[in-house]
Amino acid sequence: MSAQTDLWTLATIVGLAAITVLTRCFFFIMDRPWTLPAWAHRALKYAPVAALAGVIAPEVVMSSGQFIHTWQDARLYAAPVGALLYFWRRSVLLTIAAGMAVYLPLHLLLGW
């Protein structure tokens, strides 16, 4: 490694640290309170649902980067049961328990 490479590495580390400190302290540095516009508040209501759907949906319908080509997959049955139970009872714990109660027997006993 040359001295120039070490200098670039050091400059990169210092620059990233400065950007991190600035972005994390930005709200404390301002002299007046900062509020989001109304459209941003509305959008943030849907962000957790969109993020959850973006994580869960591929996990349910894909395996090893490929779409599932068979109906003999326990996830295809456990996910709708959990979702329906959530919309009926609005309990996250009950949703997880019901989804696993469907998933585990199908996966462990039938090998799906």
DSSP file (Angstrom, degrees, kcal/mol; ACC not computed):
  #  RESIDUE AA STRUCTURE BP1 BP2  ACC     N-H-->O    O-->H-N    N-H-->O    O-->H-N    TCO  KAPPA ALPHA  PHI   PSI    X-CA   Y-CA   Z-CA
    1    1 A M              0   0    0      0, 0.0     2,-0.1     0, 0.0     0, 0.0   0.000 360.0 360.0 360.0 139.4    0.0    0.0    0.0
    2    2 A S     >  -     0   0    0      1,-0.1     4,-2.1     0, 0.0     5,-0.2  -0.451 360.0-109.2 -95.7 170.7    1.3    3.4   -0.9
    3    3 A A  H  > S+     0   0    0      1,-0.2     4,-2.0     2,-0.2     5,-0.1   0.837 119.5  55.7 -66.0 -32.5    1.1    6.6    1.1
    4    4 A Q  H  > S+     0   0    0      2,-0.2     4,-2.4     1,-0.2    -1,-0.2   0.899 106.6  49.6 -68.3 -39.6   -1.5    8.0   -1.3
    5    5 A T  H  > S+     0   0    0      1,-0.2     4,-2.5     2,-0.2    -2,-0.2   0.922 111.1  49.4 -63.6 -43.8   -3.7    5.0   -0.7
    6    6 A D  H  X S+     0   0    0     -4,-2.1     4,-2.4     1,-0.2    -1,-0.2   0.879 110.4  51.2 -62.6 -37.2   -3.4    5.5    3.0
    7    7 A L  H  X S+     0   0    0     -4,-2.0     4,-2.6     2,-0.2    -2,-0.2   0.909 110.9  47.7 -66.3 -42.3   -4.3    9.2    2.6
    8    8 A W  H  X S+     0   0    0     -4,-2.4     4,-2.4     2,-0.2    -2,-0.2   0.891 111.8  50.6 -65.2 -39.5   -7.4    8.4    0.5
    9    9 A T  H  X S+     0   0    0     -4,-2.5     4,-2.3     2,-0.2    -2,-0.2   0.932 112.5  46.0 -63.4 -45.4   -8.5    5.8    3.1
   10   10 A L  H  X S+     0   0    0     -4,-2.4     4,-2.5     1,-0.2     5,-0.2   0.904 112.6  50.3 -64.0 -42.0   -8.0    8.2    5.9
   11   11 A A  H  X S+     0   0    0     -4,-2.6     4,-2.5     1,-0.2    -1,-0.2   0.888 110.6  50.2 -64.1 -38.9   -9.8   11.0    4.0
   12   12 A T  H  X S+     0   0    0     -4,-2.4     4,-2.7     2,-0.2     5,-0.2   0.924 111.4  47.6 -64.7 -45.3  -12.7    8.6    3.3
   13   13 A I  H  X S+     0   0    0     -4,-2.3     4,-2.2     2,-0.2    -2,-0.2   0.926 114.5  46.0 -62.3 -45.6  -13.0    7.6    6.9
   14   14 A V  H  X S+     0   0    0     -4,-2.5     4,-2.4     2,-0.2    -2,-0.2   0.910 113.5  49.7 -64.8 -42.2  -13.0   11.2    8.1
   15   15 A G  H  X S+     0   0    0     -4,-2.5     4,-2.4    -5,-0.2    -2,-0.2   0.922 112.0  46.9 -63.0 -45.1  -15.5   12.3    5.5
   16   16 A L  H  X S+     0   0    0     -4,-2.7     4,-2.3     1,-0.2    -1,-0.2   0.884 112.3  50.8 -64.9 -37.8  -17.9    9.5    6.3
   17   17 A A  H  X S+     0   0    0     -4,-2.2     4,-2.5    -5,-0.2    -2,-0.2   0.915 110.7  49.0 -65.1 -41.8  -17.6   10.2   10.0
   18   18 A A  H  X S+     0   0    0     -4,-2.4     4,-2.5     2,-0.2    -2,-0.2   0.913 111.8  48.2 -64.7 -42.4  -18.3   13.9    9.4
   19   19 A I  H  X S+     0   0    0     -4,-2.4     4,-2.6     2,-0.2     5,-0.2   0.906 112.0  50.2 -64.3 -41.3  -21.3   13.1    7.3
   20   20 A T  H  X S+     0   0    0     -4,-2.3     4,-2.1     2,-0.2     5,-0.2   0.934 112.3  45.9 -62.8 -46.9  -22.6   10.7    9.9
   21   21 A V  H  X S+     0   0    0     -4,-2.5     4,-1.9     1,-0.2    -2,-0.2   0.918 114.1  49.2 -62.9 -43.3  -22.2   13.2   12.7
   22   22 A L  H  X S+     0   0    0     -4,-2.5     4,-0.8     1,-0.2    -2,-0.2   0.930 113.2  45.0 -64.2 -46.3  -23.8   16.0   10.7
   23   23 A T  H  < S+     0   0    0     -4,-2.6     4,-0.3     1,-0.2    -1,-0.2   0.856 115.8  46.6 -69.2 -33.9  -26.9   14.0    9.6
   24   24 A R  H  < S+     0   0    0     -4,-2.1     3,-0.2    -5,-0.2    -1,-0.2   0.800 119.2  40.1 -77.2 -28.0  -27.4   12.6   13.1
   25   25 A C  H >X S+     0   0    0     -4,-1.9     4,-1.9    -5,-0.2     3,-0.8   0.436  86.0 100.4 -98.0  -0.7  -27.1   16.0   14.8
   26   26 A F  H 3X S+     0   0    0     -4,-0.8     4,-1.3     1,-0.3    -1,-0.2   0.871  82.4  48.6 -54.8 -42.7  -28.9   18.0   12.2
   27   27 A F  H 34 S+     0   0    0     -4,-0.3    -1,-0.3    -3,-0.2    -2,-0.1   0.751 112.6  48.5 -74.1 -22.8  -32.2   18.1   14.2
   28   28 A F  H <4 S+     0   0    0     -3,-0.8    -1,-0.2     1,-0.1    -2,-0.2   0.770 107.5  55.5 -83.5 -27.2  -30.3   19.3   17.4
   29   29 A I  H  < S+     0   0    0     -4,-1.9    -2,-0.2    -7,-0.2    -1,-0.1   0.825  85.4  97.5 -75.0 -32.4  -28.4   22.0   15.6
   30   30 A M     <  -     0   0    0     -4,-1.3     4,-0.1    -5,-0.2    -3,-0.0  -0.248  68.0-143.8 -63.0 145.3  -31.4   23.8   14.1
   31   31 A D  S    S+     0   0    0      2,-0.1    -1,-0.1     0, 0.0    -4,-0.0   0.608  80.8  42.3 -87.3 -12.6  -32.7   26.8   16.1
   32   32 A R  S    S-     0   0    0      1,-0.0    -2,-0.0     0, 0.0     2,-0.0  -0.929  96.9 -88.3-131.1 157.5  -36.4   26.2   15.5
   33   33 A P        -     0   0    0      0, 0.0     2,-0.5     0, 0.0    -2,-0.1  -0.327  38.3-140.3 -64.5 144.7  -38.6   23.1   15.5
   34   34 A W        -     0   0    0     -7,-0.1     2,-0.3    -4,-0.1    -7,-0.0  -0.922  19.2-170.7-109.7 127.9  -38.8   21.2   12.2
   35   35 A T        -     0   0    0     -2,-0.5     0, 0.0     0, 0.0     0, 0.0  -0.885  20.9-121.5-119.2 150.3  -42.1   19.8   11.1
   36   36 A L        -     0   0    0     -2,-0.3     5,-0.0     1,-0.1     2,-0.0  -0.586  34.3-106.1 -83.1 149.0  -43.0   17.5    8.3
   37   37 A P     >  -     0   0    0      0, 0.0     4,-1.7     0, 0.0     3,-0.5  -0.293  34.3-105.7 -67.3 163.0  -45.5   18.6    5.6
   38   38 A A  H  > S+     0   0    0      1,-0.2     4,-2.2     2,-0.2     5,-0.2   0.866 119.6  55.9 -60.6 -38.6  -49.0   17.0    5.7
   39   39 A W  H  > S+     0   0    0      1,-0.2     4,-2.0     2,-0.2    -1,-0.2   0.847 106.1  51.5 -66.0 -31.6  -48.3   14.8    2.7
   40   40 A A  H  > S+     0   0    0     -3,-0.5     4,-2.2     2,-0.2    -1,-0.2   0.878 107.6  52.2 -71.7 -37.0  -45.2   13.3    4.5
   41   41 A H  H  X S+     0   0    0     -4,-1.7     4,-0.8     2,-0.2    -2,-0.2   0.916 111.0  47.9 -62.8 -42.6  -47.3   12.5    7.6
   42   42 A R  H >X S+     0   0    0     -4,-2.2     3,-0.7     1,-0.2     4,-0.6   0.912 111.8  49.8 -64.1 -41.6  -49.8   10.7    5.4
   43   43 A A  H >X S+     0   0    0     -4,-2.0     3,-1.1     1,-0.2     4,-0.8   0.870 104.3  58.3 -66.2 -36.6  -47.1    8.8    3.6
   44   44 A L  H 3< S+     0   0    0     -4,-2.2    -1,-0.2     1,-0.3    -2,-0.2   0.702  94.3  66.6 -69.1 -18.4  -45.4    7.7    6.8
   45   45 A K  H << S+     0   0    0     -4,-0.8     4,-0.3    -3,-0.7    -1,-0.3   0.831 108.3  38.8 -66.8 -31.0  -48.6    6.0    7.9
   46   46 A Y  H <X S+     0   0    0     -3,-1.1     4,-2.4    -4,-0.6     5,-0.2   0.549  93.1  87.5 -96.8  -9.7  -48.2    3.5    5.1
   47   47 A A  H  X S+     0   0    0     -4,-0.8     4,-2.6     1,-0.2     5,-0.2   0.909  87.8  48.5 -61.3 -45.9  -44.4    3.1    5.3
   48   48 A P  H  > S+     0   0    0      0, 0.0     4,-2.5     0, 0.0    -1,-0.2   0.905 113.3  48.3 -63.1 -38.0  -44.4    0.3    7.9
   49   49 A V  H  > S+     0   0    0     -4,-0.3     4,-2.5     2,-0.2    -2,-0.2   0.917 113.1  47.5 -66.2 -42.8  -47.0   -1.7    6.0
   50   50 A A  H  X S+     0   0    0     -4,-2.4     4,-2.2     2,-0.2    -1,-0.2   0.906 113.2  48.1 -65.4 -41.5  -45.2   -1.3    2.7
   51   51 A A  H  X S+     0   0    0     -4,-2.6     4,-1.2    -5,-0.2    -2,-0.2   0.914 112.6  48.6 -65.5 -42.5  -41.9   -2.3    4.3
   52   52 A L  H  X S+     0   0    0     -4,-2.5     4,-3.1    -5,-0.2     3,-0.4   0.916 112.1  48.6 -64.1 -43.0  -43.4   -5.4    5.9
   53   53 A A  H  X S+     0   0    0     -4,-2.5     4,-1.9     1,-0.2    -1,-0.2   0.885 108.7  54.6 -63.9 -37.8  -45.1   -6.4    2.7
   54   54 A G  H  < S+     0   0    0     -4,-2.2    -1,-0.2    -5,-0.2    -2,-0.2   0.752 116.8  37.0 -67.8 -23.5  -41.8   -6.0    0.9
   55   55 A V  H  X S+     0   0    0     -4,-1.2     4,-0.8    -3,-0.4    -2,-0.2   0.855 122.3  40.4 -92.7 -43.1  -40.1   -8.3    3.3
   56   56 A I  H  X S+     0   0    0     -4,-3.1     4,-1.7    -5,-0.2     5,-0.2   0.916 106.1  60.2 -77.3 -45.1  -42.8  -10.9    3.9
   57   57 A A  H  X S+     0   0    0     -4,-1.9     4,-2.1    -5,-0.3     3,-0.4   0.907 106.9  45.1 -56.5 -48.8  -44.3  -11.4    0.4
   58   58 A P  H  > S+     0   0    0      0, 0.0     4,-1.5     0, 0.0    -1,-0.2   0.873 111.3  55.0 -63.2 -32.9  -41.1  -12.6   -1.2
   59   59 A E  H  < S+     0   0    0     -4,-0.8    -2,-0.2    -3,-0.2    -3,-0.1   0.825 111.5  44.4 -67.9 -30.0  -40.4  -14.9    1.7
   60   60 A V  H  < S+     0   0    0     -4,-1.7    -1,-0.2    -3,-0.4    -3,-0.1   0.891 122.7  32.6 -81.1 -41.3  -43.8  -16.5    1.3
   61   61 A V  H  < S+     0   0    0     -4,-2.1     7,-2.1    -5,-0.2     2,-0.3   0.467 112.8  62.0-100.4  -1.4  -43.9  -17.0   -2.5
   62   62 A M  E  <  -A   67   0A   0     -4,-1.5     2,-0.4     5,-0.2     5,-0.2  -0.927  50.6-172.5-128.0 152.2  -40.2  -17.6   -3.2
   63   63 A S  E >  S-A   66   0A   0      3,-3.0     3,-1.5    -2,-0.3    -4,-0.0  -0.966  79.0 -10.5-141.1 123.4  -37.6  -20.2   -2.3
   64   64 A S  T 3  S-     0   0    0     -2,-0.4     3,-0.1     1,-0.3    -1,-0.0   0.841 129.3 -54.5  56.5  37.1  -33.9  -19.8   -3.2
   65   65 A G  T 3  S+     0   0    0      1,-0.2     2,-0.3    -7,-0.1    -1,-0.3   0.510 120.1 100.7  80.5   3.9  -34.7  -16.9   -5.5
   66   66 A Q  E <  S-A   63   0A   0     -3,-1.5    -3,-3.0     1,-0.0    -1,-0.2  -0.921  79.1-104.0-122.0 147.2  -37.3  -18.8   -7.5
   67   67 A F  E     -A   62   0A   0     -2,-0.3     2,-0.3    -5,-0.2    -5,-0.2  -0.374  45.2-101.4 -64.5 147.9  -41.1  -18.7   -7.3
   68   68 A I        -     0   0    0     -7,-2.1    -1,-0.1     1,-0.1     5,-0.1  -0.563  33.3-169.8 -72.4 130.0  -42.6  -21.7   -5.7
   69   69 A H        +     0   0    0     -2,-0.3     2,-0.3     3,-0.1    -1,-0.1   0.290  61.6  62.5-105.6   8.2  -44.0  -24.1   -8.3
   70   70 A T        -     0   0    0      1,-0.1     3,-0.1     2,-0.0    -2,-0.0  -0.940  69.0-138.3-133.8 154.8  -45.9  -26.4   -6.0
   71   71 A W  S    S+     0   0    0     -2,-0.3     2,-1.5     1,-0.2    -1,-0.1   0.515  87.1  91.4 -84.8  -6.4  -48.9  -26.2   -3.6
   72   72 A Q        +     0   0    0      4,-0.0     2,-0.4     3,-0.0    -1,-0.2  -0.436  57.1 112.9 -90.2  62.8  -47.0  -28.4   -1.2
   73   73 A D    >>  -     0   0    0     -2,-1.5     3,-1.1     1,-0.1     4,-0.5  -0.989  60.6-146.6-134.2 123.5  -45.4  -25.5    0.7
   74   74 A A  H >> S+     0   0    0     38,-0.7     4,-2.3    -2,-0.4     3,-0.9   0.785  95.6  64.2 -62.7 -29.2  -46.3  -24.8    4.3
   75   75 A R  H 3> S+     0   0    0     37,-0.2     4,-2.0     1,-0.2    -1,-0.3   0.839  93.5  61.6 -65.3 -31.9  -45.8  -21.1    4.0
   76   76 A L  H <4 S+     0   0    0     -3,-1.1    -1,-0.2     1,-0.2    -2,-0.2   0.749 113.8  35.0 -66.4 -22.9  -48.6  -20.8    1.4
   77   77 A Y  H <X S+     0   0    0     -3,-0.9     4,-1.3    -4,-0.5    -2,-0.2   0.787 115.9  52.3 -98.4 -35.6  -51.1  -22.1    4.0
   78   78 A A  H  X S+     0   0    0     -4,-2.3     4,-2.5     1,-0.2     5,-0.2   0.884 103.6  57.0 -71.5 -39.0  -49.7  -20.5    7.2
   79   79 A A  H  X S+     0   0    0     -4,-2.0     4,-2.5     1,-0.2     5,-0.2   0.932 108.6  43.8 -63.3 -48.3  -49.5  -16.9    5.8
   80   80 A P  H  > S+     0   0    0      0, 0.0     4,-2.8     0, 0.0     5,-0.2   0.888 113.3  52.6 -65.4 -35.4  -53.2  -16.6    4.9
   81   81 A V  H  X S+     0   0    0     -4,-1.3     4,-2.2     2,-0.2    -2,-0.2   0.943 112.4  45.0 -62.7 -46.3  -54.3  -18.2    8.2
   82   82 A G  H  X S+     0   0    0     -4,-2.5     4,-2.1     2,-0.2    -1,-0.2   0.908 114.4  48.8 -62.9 -42.7  -52.1  -15.7   10.1
   83   83 A A  H  X S+     0   0    0     -4,-2.5     4,-2.3    -5,-0.2    -2,-0.2   0.927 112.2  47.5 -64.8 -45.5  -53.3  -12.7    8.0
   84   84 A L  H  X S+     0   0    0     -4,-2.8     4,-1.6     1,-0.2    -1,-0.2   0.904 112.2  49.9 -63.0 -41.0  -57.0  -13.7    8.4
   85   85 A L  H  X S+     0   0    0     -4,-2.2     4,-2.9    -5,-0.2     5,-0.5   0.874 109.3  52.3 -66.5 -36.2  -56.7  -14.2   12.1
   86   86 A Y  H  X S+     0   0    0     -4,-2.1     4,-2.9     1,-0.2    -2,-0.2   0.939 110.0  47.4 -63.9 -45.5  -55.0  -10.8   12.5
   87   87 A F  H  < S+     0   0    0     -4,-2.3    -1,-0.2     1,-0.2    -2,-0.2   0.785 116.8  45.5 -67.9 -24.5  -57.8   -9.0   10.6
   88   88 A W  H  < S+     0   0    0     -4,-1.6    -2,-0.2    -5,-0.2    -1,-0.2   0.920 132.4  14.3 -81.1 -46.4  -60.3  -10.8   12.8
   89   89 A R  H  < S-     0   0    0     -4,-2.9    -3,-0.2    -5,-0.1    -2,-0.2   0.629  84.2-138.1-107.7 -17.3  -58.7  -10.4   16.2
   90   90 A R     <  +     0   0    0     -4,-2.9     2,-0.5    -5,-0.5    -4,-0.1   0.859  57.0 135.4  58.4  39.0  -56.0   -7.7   15.8
   91   91 A S     >  -     0   0    0     -6,-0.3     4,-1.9     1,-0.1    -1,-0.2  -0.968  42.9-165.3-121.4 118.4  -53.6   -9.6   17.9
   92   92 A V  H  > S+     0   0    0     -2,-0.5     4,-2.4     2,-0.2     5,-0.2   0.913  92.5  51.0 -67.7 -42.5  -50.0   -9.9   16.8
   93   93 A L  H  > S+     0   0    0      1,-0.2     4,-2.5     2,-0.2    -1,-0.2   0.915 111.3  47.4 -62.4 -43.4  -49.2  -12.7   19.2
   94   94 A L  H  > S+     0   0    0      2,-0.2     4,-2.6     1,-0.2     5,-0.2   0.865 110.1  54.5 -65.2 -35.9  -52.3  -14.7   18.2
   95   95 A T  H  X S+     0   0    0     -4,-1.9     4,-2.4     2,-0.2    -2,-0.2   0.931 110.9  44.2 -62.1 -47.1  -51.3  -14.2   14.5
   96   96 A I  H  X S+     0   0    0     -4,-2.4     4,-2.4     2,-0.2     5,-0.2   0.923 114.8  49.2 -64.4 -44.6  -47.8  -15.6   15.1
   97   97 A A  H  X S+     0   0    0     -4,-2.5     4,-2.1    -5,-0.2    -2,-0.2   0.914 113.8  45.1 -63.5 -43.7  -49.1  -18.5   17.1
   98   98 A A  H  X S+     0   0    0     -4,-2.6     4,-1.6     2,-0.2     5,-0.2   0.913 112.6  50.8 -68.3 -42.1  -51.8  -19.4   14.6
   99   99 A G  H  X S+     0   0    0     -4,-2.4     4,-2.7    -5,-0.2    -2,-0.2   0.916 114.1  44.3 -61.2 -42.5  -49.4  -19.1   11.6
  100  100 A M  H  X S+     0   0    0     -4,-2.4     4,-2.6     1,-0.2    -1,-0.2   0.834 107.4  59.7 -71.1 -31.4  -46.8  -21.3   13.4
  101  101 A A  H  < S+     0   0    0     -4,-2.1    -1,-0.2    -5,-0.2    -2,-0.2   0.820 114.6  36.9 -65.8 -29.4  -49.6  -23.8   14.4
  102  102 A V  H  X S+     0   0    0     -4,-1.6     4,-1.2    -3,-0.2    -2,-0.2   0.872 120.0  47.8 -83.8 -42.9  -50.4  -24.3   10.7
  103  103 A Y  H  X S+     0   0    0     -4,-2.7     4,-2.8    -5,-0.2     5,-0.3   0.931 105.7  54.5 -67.0 -49.1  -46.8  -24.1    9.5
  104  104 A L  H  X>S+     0   0    0     -4,-2.6     4,-3.3     1,-0.2     5,-0.5   0.903 108.5  45.1 -61.1 -48.4  -45.0  -26.4   11.9
  105  105 A P  I  >>S+     0   0    0      0, 0.0     4,-1.8     0, 0.0     5,-1.1   0.929 117.2  46.4 -62.1 -41.2  -47.2  -29.6   11.4
  106  106 A L  I  <5S+     0   0    0     -4,-1.2     6,-2.0     3,-0.2     4,-0.5   0.912 120.0  39.5 -65.0 -40.8  -47.1  -29.2    7.6
  107  107 A H  I  <5S+     0   0    0     -4,-2.8     4,-0.3     5,-0.2    -3,-0.2   0.922 125.6  33.1 -75.8 -45.2  -43.3  -28.5    7.5
  108  108 A L  I  <5S+     0   0    0     -4,-3.3    -2,-0.2    -5,-0.3    -1,-0.1   0.899 127.8  33.2 -82.1 -41.7  -42.2  -31.0   10.1
  109  109 A L  I  <<S+     0   0    0     -4,-1.8    -3,-0.2    -5,-0.5    -2,-0.1   0.893 131.4  28.7 -85.2 -40.9  -44.7  -33.9    9.7
  110  110 A L  S   <S-     0   0    0     -5,-1.1    -3,-0.2    -4,-0.5    -2,-0.1   0.594  98.8-127.3 -96.1 -11.8  -45.4  -33.7    5.9
  111  111 A G              0   0    0     -4,-0.3    -4,-0.2    -6,-0.3    -3,-0.1   0.727 360.0 360.0  75.6  20.9  -42.0  -32.3    4.9
  112  112 A W              0   0    0     -6,-2.0   -38,-0.7   -39,-0.1   -37,-0.2   0.483 360.0 360.0 -74.6 360.0  -43.5  -29.4    3.0
